């Protein structure tokens, strides 16, 4: 088979622009400056932008956000005080708690506040889904906005050692959909490769060439086709954030906006055009994040995650939007960014130190959102924009591999909480991002403290690591159970009230699927807690992370790999259970709900990864999502192309005799 020879450039001419990286002030200097009443970085560029926004006065959404956040804190504090009071009153014995009990109750208060925050957020999301939110940014705001010639938008897809057919199938479907809108002359697509290995790079180039030729052939008028470019970065520094920053320095000046895609992202052309229109309609918007709908994989694990995201998960998304409004998250993909302020204010310097919490920032998206808001630009989550999609990990091991990276990145970000100028909401986001993983070892410590309290102080009635009288125990468990179950219940109620049960296989299958997902989630919860605890310990002790791309395609987890990864946790759980049976058989019984899933972690992980099982559930209409009942055209095309590319040979490698943009 002869390789193709080409000689044209793979990317447009470079238009260099600066993207400075301002050093971090650090926690101690920032706090010292606050206590001394000094201003740090008085001449920083972001201060002028922030002052300009302040002079414009508070907008209606900002006043609404302040009121809403006060109510959020009221409900969290109230629920936590109630539950902690029940625990305090119900502890066996009289008088003040012992030191062990005091530490246990402090942990309980922190963890219950974390659970109650999620519950209240889901409740507000339920309200928003049914009643709407007049202060939220909506896709409807862009209905009558026209795009001027200066609204040039780059659609960038950073990739690194990905499955080429899967990636380019989704990208081609996105490009075809964008071309069908008639607005393709305002957009250009860039595939930004950080891949290593000449064979893989040659395969990527061949796939890009096929996509480029296809778009040219499909153009109604020669020269009006959607331009698709490809760049291989020779110096691969700072991972994805560095890849995006390199694009900005080379070509950012040529574009007003850029849409960032992940390797598994698929978006409709209408969604991309709507994002650009929203930016035009809101000049103070720095980032607009969509709410991607997970879909596209057929393993049982992925199907359960997709189903949960669409039934209960969307309540959390709508609830987060309710509290944050124009000070929202940025998740790093399926979002549009105003390029000029991003280049000026969002360059990321490395964190000082050589440990796992130093060096390049891993979870760059949260930090970029905080820096954009600090500079006076708003960050919005638009929850009602249709046409934004992503994939879930195919099995629990792939999920945990992703979480390992997120854990280290979120713990890194906690070092930036005290940086000058950050808004309180984004300081809170950095803290809650860390708490998302710190909660796992804290729950484990809480359980261990409960057992210690019971053993050391001679109690005889352990209950979930807390020692309570029967009446107060019932009250506490009623409150806790309500907090944990309410989001799933409200998710089901919202589906029925909106008449969407047919999209999930009908009423009976909807309820049955919810129970199935809840059981699987319960069985996987101890594994997630143990793994996240190890991740936190590893990050805090300097365990360096090896950066790998997660699997994008459905694949079964091999028994050998699952055994190698999860069997040690099962063995440790058995040892703990045997020791507890010798020390206190009654306490061992109460630990069984946590120990048993760890012992069964290997078969649970393998069975839930089986694509055949997931396909069987789909044929029986279990764990159904809307995109399977009424498949959007862009997804139909992406899945069709993925099957086509998988059945045929890989794109023919191209001999790199061209001038490759590097």
Phi, psi and omega in degrees: 000122182276136178281152178283151176242127178228159183224005182270166179288155179262349182212159182290171179299142183287137173236084192294143175214155183280148170221082188291150176249106181278130181299150178284145179286318181102157185294307185295310178299324180295313180293321179298319180295322179297313182292331180270356179072024180264156175259126179263142179056051184298333182260016180296141183301328184292338184294322179295318178295317180295321178295321178298320178293320179298322181292339177287345180086161181287135177274168183300322182294328180292319177295319178297320181296320179299314179299316183296319182291329175296318177295322177301312180296322179300313182290321179296312181295319180297312180295320180293319178297318179298311183293318180293325176297319176298319179295316180299310183293329184274352178299136180298146180096176183241166175083196182288152178295153174289166177305318179297316179295324179297316177296319180298317181291325176297317176297318180300316181299316180297314183289324179291324175299322178296315180293317183293328177298317177296320181295313181294323177297317178296321179297318177292325175297322176300315179298315182295319180299325183271327187247345183083177182213109186289344180267349183281152173286133184233148175300335180294338180297339184263006189302322186247019180270131177260142179271123176280173182293339181274358182276048182289132188231128174265134173254110186248139178233097174287132179226156179206105176056047182266168172286112190297311180301319181296314183296312185283340172294312178295320181292320179295318177299319178296316180296318179297319179294320178295319179297329182289345180282342184083000181257016188296339181292341178271355185241150168222144184251135179234124170264115187252100189265130169249019185291156178239153181099123184297325181293315180295318179297320178296322178293319177298317180297320179295318178295320177298317181298319177297318179295316180299314180295322180296315181295324178293319181291330183277348183294134180293324179237127179305135180091355179256008184291158174292125181280129179237124184243164181218132179224131173257126180272123181283320179258101189266080181254152172061022171054220186296318180300321177291326178296314179294318180297323178297319175300315182299318181293327183276316189229000185301325182297340182276354187229145176275324181228162169217139175257126181261127177247150168272170180295338180255011182281144169225132178223147176281156176298322179298320179296318179296316179294320179297320178299316178297320178295320178298321177297319179296323182284339184231086185298338179273357179284123177264323178220135171237116183261130173276171175253089184297140178264122181286135181191170169108348179244153188239011172289157181299319180300311181296320180296319179296319179294318179297316181297314181298321181296325184274336181265301181262324185299326182292337175295318178295320179297313179294324178293318176299318177300321181298317182280324190272319185051242185276016177231057193265179173287159162235127186260007172089356181199164183053045182215156178249143186230139172281116195292315187300308178292331176297315179293325185282326191239349189247019171292133188254113172283157177288152175279140180293152179109155183257354183283187181295336180265010174248181176085208183297141178284126183274306179273073188289334189295315178300319182291318179297322176297317180296320180289323178296317179291323178301327182277008175094005178258149184269150178239116186246147167252120178257111191270343186255013178279120181271141174111022179238123189224154176211179179243155173263158174301143184288337180208172187292329178295316177297322177298316181290327175297321175293317181296329178301317179290315181297322181300308181298318180295318181291324176291323173303314185298335179299337178289347184258003186301325185269005182303138183297142173089346180293142177286152184302323181297318181284332170298317177297322178296318178297322179290316181290331175299318176291320181295333178303332179253328176296334181299330181295304177294333177292319174298317179297317178295323178298316178298315180297320178295320178299317177296319180296318178302315183293319182285313186290322187260007170074027178285165184232008182221075178286143176213105180052042177072011174235142184254112188229154169289154187303318184292314180289329176300318180296319179296317180295317181290332176294315179295314181296315179298321178297316180300318184283325186271335188302316180302318179293319180295314179296325176299316177296315181300319180297320178299314181293318182292332178269002178066036185255008185299330179296332178291343182247024176092006181101168187298312183295315180292327177298310180295316179297321178294323178297318177295319179298314180295321180295319179296313180298318179297320179295319179292328181274345185300314178298325178295316178297318181298315180295315181295315180296325177297317177296321179298317180296313179299317179297318180294320182285340182256005173096018179287108184289148183263133171267122186278120177225146175284136178289157177295135182261344184249155179294133178205144179285144175277126182288144179302318183297316181293318178298319180295317181295325184276320192251340181301320178302323177294320178296318178296316179298321179295320178297317180299314179299317181295319179295319178297316180294326178294328177285321183282315183202100179303325180295318178295324179298325179297319181289341178274348184304318180301336177267326184283316186301313178298330177291321177296324181265014186300321182296304179296325178298315181295317183290311183297318181289348178269355187288120179292326179298319178295317179297320178294323176297319177296323179293317179298326178276000178065043172253146182057039181281147174238165186299325183289349174265333178278317177232088189286122175296149183301322182293326178285321175305315180293317180297316181291323177297315180294322179297317177294318181297315181292328180286327182282327181269174178295155174300153178308139184296124182302146181252129177293121187283072177264004181273179172268103183272132175292126184234000000 
